[in-house]
Amino acid sequence: MAEIESRDKKPVPGVDYSMIHIPDDNNLGTGTFITMLEPNALAKINPIVSSIQNEPVFQLIVSINLAIESVTAMIGKADNTPPLSRKVFSLPKEMVVKDAHRFDVGFKDWQ
């Protein structure tokens, strides 16, 4: 059982880094996708979209939208089909937009 971790530095404007962590290389359907925003990114860029994909098998997209105070996470295949799962979360009302923020999206037993 080996871990898999891949980190991209500054993949898109406003994102300091994004990282995928798979704790067991025998179970690629379980892990965490991390998006670390730069300080003040929420105040300057809207929405901020962070994604990872392994075509055509896997795609995870995270959209952080301060204007509607939400984070949307979508997971599915990277083959131009609609997402298999989509969840929307509310941003905290007291979020300080000038700070750096980390968003973790976990997935389990995805196929």
Backbone as a printed PyTorch tensor [residue, N CA C, xyz], in Angstrom:
tensor([[[  0.8520,  -1.1780,   0.0000],
         [  0.0000,   0.0000,   0.0000],
         [  0.8940,   1.2360,   0.0000]],

        [[  0.9940,   1.8850,  -1.1180],
         [  1.7820,   3.1090,  -1.2240],
         [  0.8530,   4.2960,  -1.4280]],

        [[  1.2760,   5.4370,  -0.9130],
         [  0.5120,   6.6730,  -1.1020],
         [  0.8770,   7.3080,  -2.4340]],

        [[ -0.0680,   8.0410,  -2.9910],
         [  0.1730,   8.8410,  -4.1870],
         [ -0.1220,  10.2850,  -3.8230]],

        [[  0.7960,  11.1720,  -4.1910],
         [  0.5790,  12.5930,  -3.9500],
         [  1.1580,  13.3640,  -5.1210]],

        [[  0.3760,  14.2710,  -5.6520],
         [  0.8310,  15.1100,  -6.7490],
         [  0.4130,  16.5450,  -6.4580]],

        [[  1.3780,  17.4610,  -6.5620],
         [  1.1280,  18.8600,  -6.2140],
         [  1.5160,  19.7570,  -7.3810]],

        [[  0.6090,  20.6640,  -7.7360],
         [  0.8660,  21.6490,  -8.7880],
         [  0.9710,  23.0250,  -8.1590]],

        [[  2.0810,  23.6990,  -8.3920],
         [  2.3070,  25.0480,  -7.8790],
         [  1.7020,  26.0570,  -8.8450]],

        [[  0.8320,  26.9260,  -8.3280],
         [  0.1930,  28.0070,  -9.0850],
         [ -0.4250,  27.5150, -10.4070]],

        [[ -1.3520,  26.5500, -10.3270],
         [ -1.9430,  26.0110, -11.5610],
         [ -2.8460,  26.9960, -12.3050]],

        [[ -3.4980,  27.8920, -11.5720],
         [ -4.3600,  28.9200, -12.1680],
         [ -4.2460,  30.1810, -11.3110]],

        [[ -4.5930,  31.3540, -11.8580],
         [ -4.5270,  32.5780, -11.0570],
         [ -5.3560,  32.4670,  -9.7780]],

        [[ -4.7620,  32.9070,  -8.6750],
         [ -5.4330,  32.8960,  -7.3820],
         [ -5.1910,  31.6510,  -6.5590]],

        [[ -4.6750,  30.5940,  -7.1860],
         [ -4.4180,  29.3400,  -6.4760],
         [ -2.9190,  29.1990,  -6.2420]],

        [[ -2.5220,  29.1360,  -4.9630],
         [ -1.1130,  28.9460,  -4.6230],
         [ -0.6560,  27.5520,  -5.0280]],

        [[ -1.4600,  26.5410,  -4.6830],
         [ -1.1820,  25.1780,  -5.1330],
         [ -2.4570,  24.3470,  -5.0730]],

        [[ -2.4630,  23.2870,  -5.8530],
         [ -3.4990,  22.2630,  -5.7310],
         [ -2.7760,  20.9340,  -5.5890]],

        [[ -3.4170,  20.0050,  -4.8760],
         [ -2.7520,  18.7410,  -4.5930],
         [ -3.7850,  17.6260,  -4.4940]],

        [[ -3.4430,  16.4910,  -5.0530],
         [ -4.2620,  15.2950,  -4.8830],
         [ -3.4910,  14.3370,  -3.9890]],

        [[ -4.2020,  13.7450,  -3.0370],
         [ -3.5990,  12.7710,  -2.1290],
         [ -4.4550,  11.5110,  -2.1480]],

        [[ -3.8480,  10.4070,  -2.5450],
         [ -4.4910,   9.0900,  -2.5500],
         [ -3.7350,   8.2480,  -1.5240]],

        [[ -4.3690,   7.8800,  -0.4020],
         [ -3.6380,   7.1760,   0.6530],
         [ -3.2380,   5.7450,   0.3100]],

        [[ -3.9030,   5.1180,  -0.6700],
         [ -3.6230,   3.7200,  -1.0090],
         [ -3.6740,   3.5570,  -2.5230]],

        [[ -2.5340,   3.2520,  -3.1280],
         [ -2.5000,   3.1300,  -4.5890],
         [ -3.3060,   1.9380,  -5.1160]],

        [[ -3.7880,   1.0860,  -4.2340],
         [ -4.6820,  -0.0010,  -4.6300],
         [ -6.1430,   0.4450,  -4.6570]],

        [[ -6.4210,   1.6630,  -4.1850],
         [ -7.7830,   2.2100,  -4.1600],
         [ -7.7380,   3.6470,  -4.6660]],

        [[ -7.6860,   3.8020,  -5.9740],
         [ -7.5710,   5.1340,  -6.5720],
         [ -8.8520,   5.9480,  -6.4610]],

        [[ -9.9340,   5.3340,  -6.0210],
         [-11.2120,   6.0240,  -5.8950],
         [-11.4310,   6.6960,  -4.5560]],

        [[-10.4070,   6.7190,  -3.7040],
         [-10.5290,   7.3550,  -2.3910],
         [ -9.3470,   8.2900,  -2.1810]],

        [[ -9.6400,   9.5320,  -1.8160],
         [ -8.5620,  10.4820,  -1.5720],
         [ -9.0780,  11.8670,  -1.2510]],

        [[ -8.1780,  12.8300,  -1.3530],
         [ -8.4870,  14.2260,  -1.0570],
         [ -7.8650,  15.1130,  -2.1220]],

        [[ -8.6410,  16.0870,  -2.5920],
         [ -8.1310,  17.1080,  -3.5010],
         [ -8.1070,  18.4210,  -2.7310]],

        [[ -6.9420,  19.0260,  -2.6500],
         [ -6.7360,  20.2350,  -1.8520],
         [ -6.4740,  21.4130,  -2.7850]],

        [[ -7.1520,  22.5170,  -2.5300],
         [ -6.9070,  23.7670,  -3.2450],
         [ -6.5420,  24.8200,  -2.2100]],

        [[ -5.3390,  25.3790,  -2.3160],
         [ -4.8730,  26.4210,  -1.4010],
         [ -4.8640,  27.7490,  -2.1450]],

        [[ -5.7270,  28.6590,  -1.7030],
         [ -5.8180,  29.9690,  -2.3490],
         [ -4.7440,  30.9120,  -1.8370]],

        [[ -4.3090,  31.7990,  -2.7020],
         [ -3.3790,  32.8540,  -2.3100],
         [ -4.1130,  33.8850,  -1.4520]],

        [[ -3.3820,  34.6350,  -0.6170],
         [ -4.0270,  35.7190,   0.1350],
         [ -4.7210,  36.6830,  -0.8310]],

        [[ -5.8960,  37.1250,  -0.4670],
         [ -6.6870,  38.1050,  -1.2110],
         [ -7.2490,  37.5910,  -2.5420]],

        [[ -7.0730,  36.3170,  -2.8470],
         [ -7.5720,  35.7810,  -4.1210],
         [ -9.0890,  35.8780,  -4.2190]],

        [[ -9.7830,  35.6190,  -3.1220],
         [-11.2520,  35.6800,  -3.1510],
         [-11.7650,  37.0830,  -3.4630]],

        [[-11.0110,  38.0920,  -3.0880],
         [-11.4280,  39.4730,  -3.3400],
         [-11.1780,  39.8910,  -4.7900]],

        [[-10.2590,  39.2060,  -5.4740],
         [ -9.8540,  39.6200,  -6.8120],
         [-10.4110,  38.7680,  -7.9460]],

        [[-10.6460,  37.4900,  -7.6990],
         [-11.0200,  36.5660,  -8.7710],
         [-12.3130,  35.8550,  -8.3850]],

        [[-13.2730,  35.8550,  -9.2900],
         [-14.5340,  35.1960,  -8.9830],
         [-15.1820,  34.6800, -10.2600]],

        [[-15.4730,  33.4100, -10.3820],
         [-15.1240,  32.3590,  -9.4340],
         [-13.6820,  31.9020,  -9.6220]],

        [[-13.1850,  31.1860,  -8.6440],
         [-11.8940,  30.5100,  -8.7510],
         [-12.2030,  29.0420,  -9.0130]],

        [[-11.6500,  28.5150, -10.0960],
         [-11.9120,  27.1270, -10.4700],
         [-10.6030,  26.3490, -10.4320]],

        [[-10.6140,  25.2780,  -9.6680],
         [ -9.4520,  24.4100,  -9.5290],
         [ -9.8730,  23.0080,  -9.9380]],

        [[ -9.0170,  22.3150, -10.6750],
         [ -9.4220,  20.9850, -11.1360],
         [ -8.2300,  20.0530, -11.2680]],

        [[ -8.5540,  18.7850, -11.3240],
         [ -7.5580,  17.7480, -11.5990],
         [ -8.2250,  16.7260, -12.4940]],

        [[ -7.4500,  16.1850, -13.4310],
         [ -8.0360,  15.1700, -14.2830],
         [ -7.0040,  14.1540, -14.7360]],

        [[ -7.5020,  12.9770, -14.9920],
         [ -6.7420,  11.8820, -15.5660],
         [ -7.6200,  11.3390, -16.6910]],

        [[ -7.4450,  11.8930, -17.8840],
         [ -8.3250,  11.5600, -19.0120],
         [ -8.1840,  10.1020, -19.4050]],

        [[ -9.2390,   9.4400, -19.7670],
         [-10.6420,   9.8320, -19.7020],
         [-11.3240,   9.3400, -18.4250]],

        [[-10.5300,   8.8830, -17.4620],
         [-11.0550,   8.1430, -16.3170],
         [-11.6450,   9.0130, -15.2190]],

        [[-11.0220,  10.1490, -14.9170],
         [-11.3490,  10.8640, -13.6860],
         [-11.2080,  12.3630, -13.8810]],

        [[-12.1480,  13.1110, -13.3070],
         [-12.0570,  14.5700, -13.2890],
         [-12.7720,  15.0860, -12.0440]],

        [[-12.1230,  15.9860, -11.3360],
         [-12.7230,  16.6230, -10.1690],
         [-12.5510,  18.1270, -10.3370]],

        [[-13.6400,  18.8620, -10.2210],
         [-13.6250,  20.3180, -10.3950],
         [-14.1880,  20.9590,  -9.1360]],

        [[-13.4930,  21.9800,  -8.6470],
         [-13.9470,  22.7540,  -7.4930],
         [-14.0860,  24.2020,  -7.9450]],

        [[-15.2780,  24.7630,  -7.7730],
         [-15.5440,  26.1580,  -8.1270],
         [-15.8900,  26.9230,  -6.8510]],

        [[-15.0840,  27.9320,  -6.5410],
         [-15.2760,  28.7410,  -5.3370],
         [-15.8120,  30.0910,  -5.7950]],

        [[-17.0490,  30.4060,  -5.4010],
         [-17.7250,  31.5950,  -5.9030],
         [-18.1810,  32.4630,  -4.7280]],

        [[-17.4230,  33.5000,  -4.4470],
         [-17.7380,  34.3910,  -3.3290],
         [-19.0380,  35.1660,  -3.5710]],

        [[-19.3400,  35.4900,  -4.8250],
         [-20.5410,  36.2800,  -5.1300],
         [-21.8190,  35.5800,  -4.6740]],

        [[-21.8470,  34.2650,  -4.7680],
         [-23.0280,  33.5220,  -4.3160],
         [-22.7200,  32.7010,  -3.0580]],

        [[-21.5750,  32.9780,  -2.4560],
         [-21.1510,  32.3730,  -1.1830],
         [-21.2330,  30.8550,  -1.2080]],

        [[-20.6660,  30.2550,  -2.2760],
         [-20.7450,  28.8020,  -2.3720],
         [-19.4780,  28.1860,  -2.9540]],

        [[-19.3190,  26.9140,  -2.6560],
         [-18.2760,  26.0780,  -3.2460],
         [-18.9930,  24.8920,  -3.8800]],

        [[-18.7250,  24.6680,  -5.1570],
         [-19.3240,  23.5340,  -5.8540],
         [-18.2240,  22.5400,  -6.1920]],

        [[-18.4490,  21.2760,  -5.8530],
         [-17.5130,  20.2010,  -6.1850],
         [-18.2210,  19.2270,  -7.1130]],

        [[-17.5590,  18.9070,  -8.2260],
         [-18.1180,  17.9710,  -9.1960],
         [-17.0860,  16.9010,  -9.5010]],

        [[-17.5320,  15.6560,  -9.5580],
         [-16.6400,  14.5500,  -9.8710],
         [-17.2790,  13.7030, -10.9590]],

        [[-16.4480,  13.2160, -11.8540],
         [-16.9480,  12.3750, -12.9320],
         [-15.8180,  11.9350, -13.8280]],

        [[-16.1790,  11.4540, -14.9710],
         [-15.1860,  11.0250, -15.9500],
         [-14.7720,  12.2280, -16.7930]],

        [[-13.5490,  12.2210, -17.2710],
         [-13.0320,  13.3120, -18.1030],
         [-13.2340,  12.9580, -19.5740]],

        [[-14.4920,  12.7380, -19.9370],
         [-14.8080,  12.3280, -21.3070],
         [-15.9830,  13.1190, -21.8900]],

        [[-16.1620,  14.3320, -21.4080],
         [-17.2300,  15.2320, -21.8650],
         [-18.6340,  14.7670, -21.4980]],

        [[-18.7570,  13.8780, -20.5220],
         [-20.0710,  13.4940, -20.0130],
         [-20.3630,  14.3280, -18.7690]],

        [[-21.6370,  14.4690, -18.3960],
         [-21.9670,  15.2460, -17.1940],
         [-21.3380,  14.6240, -15.9420]],

        [[-21.1250,  15.4350, -14.8940],
         [-20.5630,  14.9000, -13.6470],
         [-21.4590,  13.8040, -13.0720]],

        [[-20.8300,  12.8390, -12.4280],
         [-21.5850,  11.7710, -11.7790],
         [-22.0750,  12.1940, -10.4040]],

        [[-21.3720,  13.1510,  -9.8080],
         [-21.7740,  13.6670,  -8.5020],
         [-21.4710,  15.1600,  -8.4540]],

        [[-22.3890,  15.9200,  -7.8690],
         [-22.2240,  17.3720,  -7.7290],
         [-22.7610,  17.7690,  -6.3690]],

        [[-21.9410,  18.4550,  -5.5920],
         [-22.3470,  18.9260,  -4.2660],
         [-22.0300,  20.4090,  -4.1620]],

        [[-22.9270,  21.1530,  -3.5030],
         [-22.7360,  22.5880,  -3.2930],
         [-22.6950,  22.8400,  -1.7920]],

        [[-21.6910,  23.6000,  -1.3740],
         [-21.5060,  23.9350,   0.0350],
         [-21.5220,  25.4470,   0.1970]],

        [[-22.0030,  25.9210,   1.3270],
         [-22.0220,  27.3610,   1.6160],
         [-20.7000,  27.7970,   2.2230]],

        [[-20.2290,  28.9530,   1.7820],
         [-19.0540,  29.5500,   2.4120],
         [-19.4780,  30.1710,   3.7370]],

        [[-18.6050,  30.1540,   4.7340],
         [-18.9520,  30.7950,   6.0100],
         [-19.1860,  32.2900,   5.8250]],

        [[-20.1840,  32.8260,   6.4920],
         [-20.5020,  34.2610,   6.3920],
         [-19.3480,  35.1280,   6.8940]],

        [[-18.6110,  34.6420,   7.8770],
         [-17.5400,  35.4310,   8.4890],
         [-16.1870,  35.2390,   7.7930]],

        [[-16.1690,  34.6850,   6.6060],
         [-14.9220,  34.4430,   5.8880],
         [-14.2040,  35.7600,   5.5940]],

        [[-12.9310,  35.8150,   5.9320],
         [-12.1080,  37.0040,   5.6950],
         [-11.4800,  36.8600,   4.3050]],

        [[-11.9470,  37.6520,   3.3490],
         [-11.5330,  37.4620,   1.9580],
         [-10.0670,  37.7890,   1.7100]],

        [[ -9.4520,  38.6080,   2.5530],
         [ -8.0460,  38.9570,   2.3200],
         [ -7.0860,  37.8570,   2.7590]],

        [[ -7.5830,  36.8730,   3.5090],
         [ -6.7330,  35.7820,   3.9860],
         [ -6.5680,  34.7050,   2.9130]],

        [[ -5.5340,  33.8830,   3.0900],
         [ -5.3900,  32.6670,   2.2900],
         [ -6.3640,  31.6310,   2.8460]],

        [[ -6.9070,  30.7920,   1.9870],
         [ -7.8610,  29.7750,   2.4300],
         [ -7.5490,  28.4450,   1.7640]],

        [[ -7.7990,  27.3720,   2.5130],
         [ -7.5950,  26.0190,   2.0000],
         [ -8.9490,  25.3130,   1.9100]],

        [[ -9.1910,  24.6920,   0.7600],
         [-10.4140,  23.9340,   0.5280],
         [-10.0310,  22.4820,   0.2480]],

        [[-10.5540,  21.5660,   1.0550],
         [-10.3070,  20.1360,   0.8830],
         [-11.5950,  19.4640,   0.4160]],

        [[-11.5060,  18.6900,  -0.6410],
         [-12.6390,  17.9070,  -1.1270],
         [-12.2360,  16.4390,  -1.0450]],

        [[-12.9550,  15.6980,  -0.2120],
         [-12.6840,  14.2730,  -0.0710],
         [-13.6190,  13.4570,  -0.9420]],

        [[-13.1240,  12.3430,  -1.4290],
         [-13.9510,  11.4130,  -2.1880],
         [-13.6140,  10.0020,  -1.7190]],

        [[-14.6250,   9.1320,  -1.7390],
         [-14.4390,   7.7840,  -1.2060],
         [-15.1350,   6.7610,  -2.1000]],

        [[-14.3990,   5.7220,  -2.4150],
         [-14.9220,   4.5930,  -3.1940],
         [-15.5520,   5.0310,  -4.5090]],

        [[-14.9310,   6.0270,  -5.1500],
         [-15.4300,   6.5070,  -6.4310],
         [-14.9890,   5.5470,  -7.5390]],

        [[-15.8730,   5.2970,  -8.5000],
         [-15.5240,   4.4250,  -9.6350],
         [-15.9450,   5.0670, -10.9310]]])
